[in-house]
Amino acid sequence: MKIQELRIGNYVFDNLGGVLKIKGLSLASDISHLRPIDLDDNWLEKFGMEDGIENEHFKFMAVYNDGWNIYFEEKEGYGNARFSSTGFYSVHEFQNLFYAMTGLELAIKNQNE
């Protein structure tokens, strides 16, 4: 994991196995004690994405089929773009892709922060 992959709000493991939410970063930050969290169904549920996220502008889904497949579709009138990709294995990569595609932050639902 490289510092350039991380954004404020990303979830990662610390060296003790605890989940951390990135609160601040700089290119000089030491992240040697951090490691990525594997993306799984449990994390999709934490993000409220059991069946994907859909609103009036887009539909965003993640489906596991020999690796994670990410699907994004803008609804008619919003460009009707379609995107699918594989190769996303970690929670922070998934959060970053969701933000890049939707402009919205993906965070754990019902968590007291």
N, CA, C and O atoms as CSV, one atom per row, in Angstrom:
chain,resi,resn,atom,element,x,y,z
A,1,MET,N,N,0.855,-1.172,0.000
A,1,MET,CA,C,0.000,0.000,0.000
A,1,MET,C,C,0.906,1.241,0.000
A,1,MET,O,O,1.868,1.328,0.763
A,2,LYS,N,N,0.576,2.183,-0.864
A,2,LYS,CA,C,1.342,3.416,-0.974
A,2,LYS,C,C,0.529,4.575,-0.410
A,2,LYS,O,O,-0.701,4.551,-0.442
A,3,ILE,N,N,1.210,5.572,0.098
A,3,ILE,CA,C,0.544,6.734,0.685
A,3,ILE,C,C,-0.370,7.413,-0.341
A,3,ILE,O,O,-1.408,7.969,0.020
A,4,GLN,N,N,0.020,7.365,-1.625
A,4,GLN,CA,C,-0.772,8.013,-2.668
A,4,GLN,C,C,-2.121,7.328,-2.884
A,4,GLN,O,O,-3.021,7.917,-3.485
A,5,GLU,N,N,-2.273,6.096,-2.405
A,5,GLU,CA,C,-3.535,5.364,-2.536
A,5,GLU,C,C,-4.562,5.765,-1.485
A,5,GLU,O,O,-5.751,5.482,-1.633
A,6,LEU,N,N,-4.104,6.424,-0.427
A,6,LEU,CA,C,-4.983,6.697,0.703
A,6,LEU,C,C,-5.593,8.081,0.637
A,6,LEU,O,O,-4.985,9.031,0.144
A,7,ARG,N,N,-6.819,8.172,1.150
A,7,ARG,CA,C,-7.547,9.431,1.268
A,7,ARG,C,C,-8.072,9.532,2.690
A,7,ARG,O,O,-8.238,8.525,3.378
A,8,ILE,N,N,-8.330,10.754,3.118
A,8,ILE,CA,C,-8.989,10.951,4.396
A,8,ILE,C,C,-10.337,10.238,4.337
A,8,ILE,O,O,-11.089,10.395,3.375
A,9,GLY,N,N,-10.637,9.456,5.371
A,9,GLY,CA,C,-11.882,8.698,5.422
A,9,GLY,C,C,-11.706,7.231,5.077
A,9,GLY,O,O,-12.607,6.429,5.322
A,10,ASN,N,N,-10.541,6.858,4.502
A,10,ASN,CA,C,-10.289,5.443,4.188
A,10,ASN,C,C,-10.138,4.633,5.466
A,10,ASN,O,O,-9.638,5.122,6.479
A,11,TYR,N,N,-10.587,3.368,5.393
A,11,TYR,CA,C,-10.421,2.426,6.490
A,11,TYR,C,C,-9.266,1.490,6.174
A,11,TYR,O,O,-9.168,0.955,5.070
A,12,VAL,N,N,-8.375,1.295,7.178
A,12,VAL,CA,C,-7.220,0.410,7.067
A,12,VAL,C,C,-7.029,-0.294,8.410
A,12,VAL,O,O,-7.622,0.092,9.417
A,13,PHE,N,N,-6.192,-1.332,8.408
A,13,PHE,CA,C,-5.786,-1.999,9.647
A,13,PHE,C,C,-4.516,-1.339,10.168
A,13,PHE,O,O,-3.657,-0.931,9.386
A,14,ASP,N,N,-4.398,-1.235,11.506
A,14,ASP,CA,C,-3.116,-0.845,12.088
A,14,ASP,C,C,-2.319,-2.108,12.390
A,14,ASP,O,O,-2.812,-3.211,12.159
A,15,ASN,N,N,-1.102,-1.970,12.899
A,15,ASN,CA,C,-0.242,-3.134,13.106
A,15,ASN,C,C,-0.752,-4.060,14.207
A,15,ASN,O,O,-0.236,-5.170,14.346
A,16,LEU,N,N,-1.736,-3.649,14.985
A,16,LEU,CA,C,-2.335,-4.498,16.009
A,16,LEU,C,C,-3.610,-5.174,15.515
A,16,LEU,O,O,-4.241,-5.921,16.263
A,17,GLY,N,N,-3.994,-4.923,14.272
A,17,GLY,CA,C,-5.181,-5.540,13.697
A,17,GLY,C,C,-6.454,-4.751,13.909
A,17,GLY,O,O,-7.534,-5.207,13.535
A,18,GLY,N,N,-6.345,-3.568,14.507
A,18,GLY,CA,C,-7.514,-2.714,14.698
A,18,GLY,C,C,-7.825,-1.919,13.448
A,18,GLY,O,O,-6.932,-1.615,12.656
A,19,VAL,N,N,-9.084,-1.584,13.273
A,19,VAL,CA,C,-9.500,-0.789,12.125
A,19,VAL,C,C,-9.321,0.688,12.456
A,19,VAL,O,O,-9.776,1.166,13.495
A,20,LEU,N,N,-8.654,1.399,11.561
A,20,LEU,CA,C,-8.459,2.835,11.695
A,20,LEU,C,C,-9.129,3.548,10.531
A,20,LEU,O,O,-9.153,3.044,9.408
A,21,LYS,N,N,-9.670,4.722,10.811
A,21,LYS,CA,C,-10.176,5.596,9.762
A,21,LYS,C,C,-9.165,6.724,9.612
A,21,LYS,O,O,-8.855,7.424,10.576
A,22,ILE,N,N,-8.652,6.897,8.397
A,22,ILE,CA,C,-7.646,7.931,8.143
A,22,ILE,C,C,-8.272,9.298,8.407
A,22,ILE,O,O,-9.300,9.646,7.826
A,23,LYS,N,N,-7.636,10.066,9.292
A,23,LYS,CA,C,-8.131,11.404,9.653
A,23,LYS,C,C,-7.303,12.515,9.016
A,23,LYS,O,O,-7.779,13.640,8.866
A,24,GLY,N,N,-6.065,12.200,8.643
A,24,GLY,CA,C,-5.193,13.190,8.022
A,24,GLY,C,C,-3.980,12.506,7.440
A,24,GLY,O,O,-3.563,11.453,7.923
A,25,LEU,N,N,-3.409,13.096,6.403
A,25,LEU,CA,C,-2.258,12.513,5.706
A,25,LEU,C,C,-1.390,13.611,5.132
A,25,LEU,O,O,-1.851,14.716,4.843
A,26,SER,N,N,-0.128,13.280,4.976
A,26,SER,CA,C,0.769,14.081,4.154
A,26,SER,C,C,1.708,13.103,3.469
A,26,SER,O,O,1.803,11.946,3.878
A,27,LEU,N,N,2.393,13.547,2.447
A,27,LEU,CA,C,3.318,12.652,1.743
A,27,LEU,C,C,4.455,12.205,2.658
A,27,LEU,O,O,5.131,11.220,2.364
A,28,ALA,N,N,4.673,12.919,3.766
A,28,ALA,CA,C,5.717,12.550,4.721
A,28,ALA,C,C,5.195,11.597,5.804
A,28,ALA,O,O,5.967,11.164,6.658
A,29,SER,N,N,3.914,11.269,5.782
A,29,SER,CA,C,3.342,10.378,6.798
A,29,SER,C,C,3.976,8.993,6.716
A,29,SER,O,O,4.203,8.464,5.628
A,30,ASP,N,N,4.257,8.416,7.882
A,30,ASP,CA,C,4.763,7.049,7.951
A,30,ASP,C,C,3.563,6.111,8.021
A,30,ASP,O,O,2.817,6.121,9.000
A,31,ILE,N,N,3.379,5.303,6.982
A,31,ILE,CA,C,2.249,4.373,6.971
A,31,ILE,C,C,2.714,2.926,7.088
A,31,ILE,O,O,1.961,2.001,6.786
A,32,SER,N,N,3.958,2.732,7.528
A,32,SER,CA,C,4.496,1.373,7.612
A,32,SER,C,C,3.720,0.501,8.595
A,32,SER,O,O,3.785,-0.726,8.516
A,33,HIS,N,N,2.993,1.116,9.513
A,33,HIS,CA,C,2.204,0.364,10.503
A,33,HIS,C,C,0.775,0.092,10.020
A,33,HIS,O,O,-0.028,-0.485,10.752
A,34,LEU,N,N,0.461,0.503,8.803
A,34,LEU,CA,C,-0.888,0.317,8.247
A,34,LEU,C,C,-0.869,-0.747,7.170
A,34,LEU,O,O,0.132,-0.937,6.478
A,35,ARG,N,N,-1.988,-1.436,7.038
A,35,ARG,CA,C,-2.123,-2.399,5.935
A,35,ARG,C,C,-3.570,-2.396,5.446
A,35,ARG,O,O,-4.483,-2.030,6.187
A,36,PRO,N,N,-3.769,-2.805,4.199
A,36,PRO,CA,C,-5.119,-2.780,3.639
A,36,PRO,C,C,-6.027,-3.817,4.295
A,36,PRO,O,O,-5.567,-4.829,4.823
A,37,ILE,N,N,-7.313,-3.539,4.246
A,37,ILE,CA,C,-8.352,-4.466,4.702
A,37,ILE,C,C,-8.922,-5.140,3.469
A,37,ILE,O,O,-9.295,-4.465,2.509
A,38,ASP,N,N,-8.994,-6.470,3.484
A,38,ASP,CA,C,-9.594,-7.194,2.359
A,38,ASP,C,C,-11.076,-6.851,2.235
A,38,ASP,O,O,-11.808,-6.858,3.224
A,39,LEU,N,N,-11.506,-6.555,1.023
A,39,LEU,CA,C,-12.914,-6.293,0.757
A,39,LEU,C,C,-13.681,-7.605,0.798
A,39,LEU,O,O,-13.284,-8.574,0.150
A,40,ASP,N,N,-14.774,-7.648,1.551
A,40,ASP,CA,C,-15.614,-8.845,1.623
A,40,ASP,C,C,-17.066,-8.422,1.824
A,40,ASP,O,O,-17.364,-7.235,1.954
A,41,ASP,N,N,-17.967,-9.405,1.850
A,41,ASP,CA,C,-19.398,-9.116,2.011
A,41,ASP,C,C,-19.690,-8.365,3.305
A,41,ASP,O,O,-20.583,-7.519,3.351
A,42,ASN,N,N,-18.938,-8.674,4.347
A,42,ASN,CA,C,-19.131,-7.999,5.625
A,42,ASN,C,C,-18.907,-6.491,5.489
A,42,ASN,O,O,-19.665,-5.694,6.041
A,43,TRP,N,N,-17.866,-6.109,4.755
A,43,TRP,CA,C,-17.606,-4.683,4.559
A,43,TRP,C,C,-18.661,-4.034,3.675
A,43,TRP,O,O,-19.035,-2.885,3.910
A,44,LEU,N,N,-19.144,-4.742,2.670
A,44,LEU,CA,C,-20.229,-4.176,1.853
A,44,LEU,C,C,-21.453,-3.917,2.722
A,44,LEU,O,O,-22.124,-2.897,2.564
A,45,GLU,N,N,-21.743,-4.828,3.629
A,45,GLU,CA,C,-22.870,-4.652,4.543
A,45,GLU,C,C,-22.645,-3.450,5.457
A,45,GLU,O,O,-23.568,-2.671,5.694
A,46,LYS,N,N,-21.426,-3.295,5.971
A,46,LYS,CA,C,-21.109,-2.141,6.820
A,46,LYS,C,C,-21.341,-0.826,6.079
A,46,LYS,O,O,-21.757,0.167,6.676
A,47,PHE,N,N,-21.068,-0.830,4.772
A,47,PHE,CA,C,-21.261,0.371,3.964
A,47,PHE,C,C,-22.705,0.536,3.493
A,47,PHE,O,O,-23.025,1.514,2.817
A,48,GLY,N,N,-23.580,-0.410,3.843
A,48,GLY,CA,C,-24.968,-0.336,3.402
A,48,GLY,C,C,-25.142,-0.704,1.950
A,48,GLY,O,O,-26.061,-0.212,1.296
A,49,MET,N,N,-24.270,-1.569,1.424
A,49,MET,CA,C,-24.284,-1.912,0.005
A,49,MET,C,C,-24.662,-3.359,-0.260
A,49,MET,O,O,-24.202,-3.936,-1.245
A,50,GLU,N,N,-25.484,-3.964,0.588
A,50,GLU,CA,C,-25.849,-5.366,0.387
A,50,GLU,C,C,-26.392,-5.599,-1.021
A,50,GLU,O,O,-26.073,-6.605,-1.653
A,51,ASP,N,N,-27.202,-4.681,-1.504
A,51,ASP,CA,C,-27.787,-4.775,-2.840
A,51,ASP,C,C,-27.327,-3.634,-3.728
A,51,ASP,O,O,-27.982,-3.305,-4.717
A,52,GLY,N,N,-26.210,-3.036,-3.379
A,52,GLY,CA,C,-25.718,-1.884,-4.124
A,52,GLY,C,C,-26.336,-0.601,-3.601
A,52,GLY,O,O,-27.165,-0.616,-2.691
A,53,ILE,N,N,-25.926,0.488,-4.180
A,53,ILE,CA,C,-26.470,1.806,-3.836
A,53,ILE,C,C,-27.036,2.391,-5.111
A,53,ILE,O,O,-26.387,2.395,-6.157
A,54,GLU,N,N,-28.257,2.885,-5.005
A,54,GLU,CA,C,-28.924,3.449,-6.162
A,54,GLU,C,C,-29.633,4.724,-5.739
A,54,GLU,O,O,-30.253,4.779,-4.676
A,55,ASN,N,N,-29.538,5.737,-6.569
A,55,ASN,CA,C,-30.320,6.953,-6.361
A,55,ASN,C,C,-30.829,7.425,-7.724
A,55,ASN,O,O,-30.800,6.667,-8.693
A,56,GLU,N,N,-31.286,8.654,-7.800
A,56,GLU,CA,C,-31.863,9.126,-9.064
A,56,GLU,C,C,-30.813,9.320,-10.157
A,56,GLU,O,O,-31.165,9.466,-11.327
A,57,HIS,N,N,-29.518,9.324,-9.789
A,57,HIS,CA,C,-28.451,9.575,-10.753
A,57,HIS,C,C,-27.680,8.327,-11.192
A,57,HIS,O,O,-27.206,8.269,-12.326
A,58,PHE,N,N,-27.545,7.324,-10.308
A,58,PHE,CA,C,-26.676,6.196,-10.625
A,58,PHE,C,C,-27.066,4.941,-9.854
A,58,PHE,O,O,-27.853,4.976,-8.908
A,59,LYS,N,N,-26.482,3.828,-10.301
A,59,LYS,CA,C,-26.535,2.564,-9.579
A,59,LYS,C,C,-25.107,2.055,-9.484
A,59,LYS,O,O,-24.384,2.042,-10.481
A,60,PHE,N,N,-24.694,1.635,-8.293
A,60,PHE,CA,C,-23.331,1.184,-8.038
A,60,PHE,C,C,-23.417,-0.134,-7.299
A,60,PHE,O,O,-24.062,-0.216,-6.253
A,61,MET,N,N,-22.771,-1.179,-7.831
A,61,MET,CA,C,-22.844,-2.506,-7.220
A,61,MET,C,C,-21.465,-3.154,-7.195
A,61,MET,O,O,-20.602,-2.851,-8.018
A,62,ALA,N,N,-21.279,-4.049,-6.235
A,62,ALA,CA,C,-20.087,-4.895,-6.180
A,62,ALA,C,C,-20.562,-6.333,-6.074
A,62,ALA,O,O,-21.381,-6.661,-5.215
A,63,VAL,N,N,-20.053,-7.184,-6.941
A,63,VAL,CA,C,-20.460,-8.587,-6.976
A,63,VAL,C,C,-19.194,-9.441,-6.984
A,63,VAL,O,O,-18.258,-9.166,-7.734
A,64,TYR,N,N,-19.172,-10.481,-6.142
A,64,TYR,CA,C,-18.012,-11.365,-6.113
A,64,TYR,C,C,-18.249,-12.547,-7.033
A,64,TYR,O,O,-19.227,-13.279,-6.885
A,65,ASN,N,N,-17.335,-12.727,-7.995
A,65,ASN,CA,C,-17.389,-13.849,-8.924
A,65,ASN,C,C,-15.955,-14.120,-9.357
A,65,ASN,O,O,-15.494,-13.590,-10.368
A,66,ASP,N,N,-15.251,-14.947,-8.587
A,66,ASP,CA,C,-13.818,-15.169,-8.812
A,66,ASP,C,C,-13.041,-13.863,-8.773
A,66,ASP,O,O,-12.136,-13.652,-9.581
A,67,GLY,N,N,-13.379,-13.007,-7.863
A,67,GLY,CA,C,-12.807,-11.673,-7.719
A,67,GLY,C,C,-13.939,-10.666,-7.716
A,67,GLY,O,O,-15.035,-10.950,-8.198
A,68,TRP,N,N,-13.673,-9.490,-7.173
A,68,TRP,CA,C,-14.712,-8.463,-7.108
A,68,TRP,C,C,-14.929,-7.825,-8.456
A,68,TRP,O,O,-13.976,-7.425,-9.125
A,69,ASN,N,N,-16.183,-7.729,-8.858
A,69,ASN,CA,C,-16.593,-7.017,-10.065
A,69,ASN,C,C,-17.380,-5.801,-9.619
A,69,ASN,O,O,-18.358,-5.921,-8.882
A,70,ILE,N,N,-16.957,-4.646,-10.060
A,70,ILE,CA,C,-17.596,-3.388,-9.689
A,70,ILE,C,C,-18.374,-2.885,-10.898
A,70,ILE,O,O,-17.838,-2.795,-12.002
A,71,TYR,N,N,-19.638,-2.561,-10.676
A,71,TYR,CA,C,-20.509,-2.065,-11.744
A,71,TYR,C,C,-21.039,-0.691,-11.388
A,71,TYR,O,O,-21.511,-0.466,-10.273
A,72,PHE,N,N,-20.958,0.221,-12.335
A,72,PHE,CA,C,-21.473,1.568,-12.163
A,72,PHE,C,C,-22.264,1.912,-13.410
A,72,PHE,O,O,-21.795,1.715,-14.530
A,73,GLU,N,N,-23.459,2.423,-13.209
A,73,GLU,CA,C,-24.281,2.835,-14.344
A,73,GLU,C,C,-24.969,4.136,-14.001
A,73,GLU,O,O,-25.713,4.225,-13.024
A,74,GLU,N,N,-24.712,5.149,-14.820
A,74,GLU,CA,C,-25.443,6.404,-14.663
A,74,GLU,C,C,-26.806,6.227,-15.298
A,74,GLU,O,O,-26.948,5.552,-16.318
A,75,LYS,N,N,-27.803,6.838,-14.688
A,75,LYS,CA,C,-29.157,6.699,-15.209
A,75,LYS,C,C,-29.379,7.643,-16.380
A,75,LYS,O,O,-28.670,8.635,-16.550
A,76,GLU,N,N,-30.365,7.311,-17.169
A,76,GLU,CA,C,-30.683,8.089,-18.360
A,76,GLU,C,C,-30.850,9.557,-18.003
A,76,GLU,O,O,-31.472,9.904,-16.999
A,77,GLY,N,N,-30.294,10.391,-18.828
A,77,GLY,CA,C,-30.333,11.820,-18.564
A,77,GLY,C,C,-29.091,12.287,-17.836
A,77,GLY,O,O,-28.871,13.490,-17.700
A,78,TYR,N,N,-28.275,11.357,-17.366
A,78,TYR,CA,C,-27.034,11.703,-16.679
A,78,TYR,C,C,-25.847,11.086,-17.398
A,78,TYR,O,O,-24.844,10.760,-16.762
A,79,GLY,N,N,-25.939,10.923,-18.692
A,79,GLY,CA,C,-24.837,10.420,-19.488
A,79,GLY,C,C,-24.945,8.948,-19.836
A,79,GLY,O,O,-24.308,8.489,-20.784
A,80,ASN,N,N,-25.737,8.206,-19.088
A,80,ASN,CA,C,-25.960,6.786,-19.344
A,80,ASN,C,C,-24.655,6.012,-19.514
A,80,ASN,O,O,-24.582,5.074,-20.309
A,81,ALA,N,N,-23.625,6.409,-18.764
A,81,ALA,CA,C,-22.333,5.725,-18.832
A,81,ALA,C,C,-22.396,4.409,-18.062
A,81,ALA,O,O,-23.104,4.295,-17.062
A,82,ARG,N,N,-21.657,3.435,-18.535
A,82,ARG,CA,C,-21.547,2.157,-17.830
A,82,ARG,C,C,-20.073,1.883,-17.592
A,82,ARG,O,O,-19.223,2.187,-18.429
A,83,PHE,N,N,-19.792,1.312,-16.455
A,83,PHE,CA,C,-18.414,1.018,-16.088
A,83,PHE,C,C,-18.405,-0.289,-15.321
A,83,PHE,O,O,-19.237,-0.498,-14.439
A,84,SER,N,N,-17.492,-1.152,-15.642
A,84,SER,CA,C,-17.296,-2.342,-14.818
A,84,SER,C,C,-15.807,-2.595,-14.720
A,84,SER,O,O,-15.055,-2.302,-15.650
A,85,SER,N,N,-15.388,-3.134,-13.606
A,85,SER,CA,C,-13.970,-3.355,-13.401
A,85,SER,C,C,-13.755,-4.497,-12.437
A,85,SER,O,O,-14.605,-4.779,-11.592
A,86,THR,N,N,-12.632,-5.146,-12.562
A,86,THR,CA,C,-12.201,-6.155,-11.606
A,86,THR,C,C,-10.848,-5.706,-11.059
A,86,THR,O,O,-10.265,-4.736,-11.545
A,87,GLY,N,N,-10.365,-6.401,-10.070
A,87,GLY,CA,C,-9.044,-6.093,-9.549
A,87,GLY,C,C,-9.057,-5.267,-8.286
A,87,GLY,O,O,-8.001,-4.824,-7.833
A,88,PHE,N,N,-10.217,-5.046,-7.706
A,88,PHE,CA,C,-10.288,-4.316,-6.453
A,88,PHE,C,C,-10.379,-5.315,-5.317
A,88,PHE,O,O,-11.304,-6.125,-5.264
A,89,TYR,N,N,-9.434,-5.258,-4.423
A,89,TYR,CA,C,-9.350,-6.255,-3.368
A,89,TYR,C,C,-9.456,-5.661,-1.974
A,89,TYR,O,O,-9.726,-6.389,-1.018
A,90,SER,N,N,-9.249,-4.361,-1.835
A,90,SER,CA,C,-9.207,-3.774,-0.503
A,90,SER,C,C,-10.294,-2.725,-0.310
A,90,SER,O,O,-10.815,-2.142,-1.261
A,91,VAL,N,N,-10.610,-2.513,0.958
A,91,VAL,CA,C,-11.653,-1.567,1.335
A,91,VAL,C,C,-11.296,-0.161,0.869
A,91,VAL,O,O,-12.151,0.534,0.320
A,92,HIS,N,N,-10.049,0.280,1.075
A,92,HIS,CA,C,-9.708,1.654,0.697
A,92,HIS,C,C,-9.777,1.853,-0.818
A,92,HIS,O,O,-10.178,2.924,-1.275
A,93,GLU,N,N,-9.395,0.846,-1.603
A,93,GLU,CA,C,-9.523,0.964,-3.057
A,93,GLU,C,C,-10.992,1.086,-3.456
A,93,GLU,O,O,-11.346,1.873,-4.333
A,94,PHE,N,N,-11.835,0.301,-2.803
A,94,PHE,CA,C,-13.272,0.342,-3.075
A,94,PHE,C,C,-13.849,1.708,-2.711
A,94,PHE,O,O,-14.636,2.274,-3.470
A,95,GLN,N,N,-13.459,2.236,-1.549
A,95,GLN,CA,C,-13.919,3.570,-1.158
A,95,GLN,C,C,-13.486,4.617,-2.177
A,95,GLN,O,O,-14.267,5.497,-2.542
A,96,ASN,N,N,-12.241,4.520,-2.634
A,96,ASN,CA,C,-11.724,5.508,-3.589
A,96,ASN,C,C,-12.435,5.426,-4.931
A,96,ASN,O,O,-12.732,6.455,-5.539
A,97,LEU,N,N,-12.711,4.212,-5.399
A,97,LEU,CA,C,-13.433,4.051,-6.656
A,97,LEU,C,C,-14.851,4.605,-6.536
A,97,LEU,O,O,-15.330,5.299,-7.432
A,98,PHE,N,N,-15.520,4.295,-5.420
A,98,PHE,CA,C,-16.869,4.799,-5.211
A,98,PHE,C,C,-16.877,6.325,-5.257
A,98,PHE,O,O,-17.749,6.920,-5.891
A,99,TYR,N,N,-15.919,6.959,-4.596
A,99,TYR,CA,C,-15.836,8.415,-4.609
A,99,TYR,C,C,-15.565,8.945,-6.022
A,99,TYR,O,O,-16.191,9.909,-6.462
A,100,ALA,N,N,-14.635,8.308,-6.718
A,100,ALA,CA,C,-14.297,8.765,-8.074
A,100,ALA,C,C,-15.498,8.677,-9.012
A,100,ALA,O,O,-15.669,9.539,-9.874
A,101,MET,N,N,-16.330,7.650,-8.856
A,101,MET,CA,C,-17.461,7.450,-9.752
A,101,MET,C,C,-18.689,8.265,-9.361
A,101,MET,O,O,-19.453,8.694,-10.225
A,102,THR,N,N,-18.881,8.479,-8.051
A,102,THR,CA,C,-20.126,9.101,-7.602
A,102,THR,C,C,-19.954,10.489,-6.993
A,102,THR,O,O,-20.912,11.260,-6.938
A,103,GLY,N,N,-18.748,10.815,-6.535
A,103,GLY,CA,C,-18.520,12.072,-5.834
A,103,GLY,C,C,-18.990,12.028,-4.390
A,103,GLY,O,O,-19.013,13.055,-3.711
A,104,LEU,N,N,-19.367,10.837,-3.916
A,104,LEU,CA,C,-19.860,10.671,-2.547
A,104,LEU,C,C,-18.876,9.843,-1.730
A,104,LEU,O,O,-18.203,8.957,-2.257
A,105,GLU,N,N,-18.802,10.144,-0.442
A,105,GLU,CA,C,-17.956,9.359,0.457
A,105,GLU,C,C,-18.696,8.104,0.894
A,105,GLU,O,O,-19.904,8.135,1.130
A,106,LEU,N,N,-17.975,7.017,1.000
A,106,LEU,CA,C,-18.515,5.744,1.452
A,106,LEU,C,C,-17.988,5.504,2.860
A,106,LEU,O,O,-16.779,5.383,3.057
A,107,ALA,N,N,-18.881,5.436,3.835
A,107,ALA,CA,C,-18.487,5.274,5.237
A,107,ALA,C,C,-19.344,4.222,5.886
A,107,ALA,O,O,-20.422,3.884,5.397
A,108,ILE,N,N,-18.854,3.707,6.996
A,108,ILE,CA,C,-19.604,2.712,7.769
A,108,ILE,C,C,-20.907,3.351,8.248
A,108,ILE,O,O,-20.912,4.456,8.790
A,109,LYS,N,N,-21.995,2.643,8.039
A,109,LYS,CA,C,-23.310,3.131,8.459
A,109,LYS,C,C,-23.510,2.866,9.951
A,109,LYS,O,O,-23.040,1.857,10.475
A,110,ASN,N,N,-24.194,3.757,10.616
A,110,ASN,CA,C,-24.561,3.605,12.027
A,110,ASN,C,C,-23.357,3.444,12.936
A,110,ASN,O,O,-23.409,2.679,13.898
A,111,GLN,N,N,-22.278,4.148,12.650
A,111,GLN,CA,C,-21.105,4.095,13.510
A,111,GLN,C,C,-20.963,5.423,14.222
A,111,GLN,O,O,-21.024,6.485,13.602
A,112,ASN,N,N,-20.777,5.354,15.508
A,112,ASN,CA,C,-20.543,6.579,16.275
A,112,ASN,C,C,-19.083,6.975,16.130
A,112,ASN,O,O,-18.184,6.251,16.559
A,113,GLU,N,N,-18.862,8.110,15.531
A,113,GLU,CA,C,-17.471,8.567,15.306
A,113,GLU,C,C,-17.229,9.853,16.042
A,113,GLU,O,O,-16.128,10.400,15.983
